[in-house]
Amino acid sequence: MFQNKDMEKKYVIIEKSYVDSVDFKKVIETSSATLRYNLDGTKTIIKFIGEVPTFLSGDKIYSHSEIIETINNPDNGWIDTNE
């Protein structure tokens, strides 16, 4: 099945301190309350489709498989292996 690469979800990990700079009209999340944070609450994941929003310009862009690999690696601080 053909899928337009521009229409695939993309992901960026940002510092919590940067959340106030997010234009929620240009990303999938609707507010800071809908963001997923890492275990220590210092980073979050922003999702978008299409062009990279200007406020995320220069940040590392992850594909779906890359972000899943990142958050499922216990060394990265997104999951607790002691649960």
Secondary structure, 3 states (H helix, E strand, C coil): CCCCHHHCEEEEEEEHHHHHHCCCCCCCCCCHHHCEECCCCCEEEEEEECCCCHHHCCCCCECHHHHHHHHHCHHHCCCCCCC
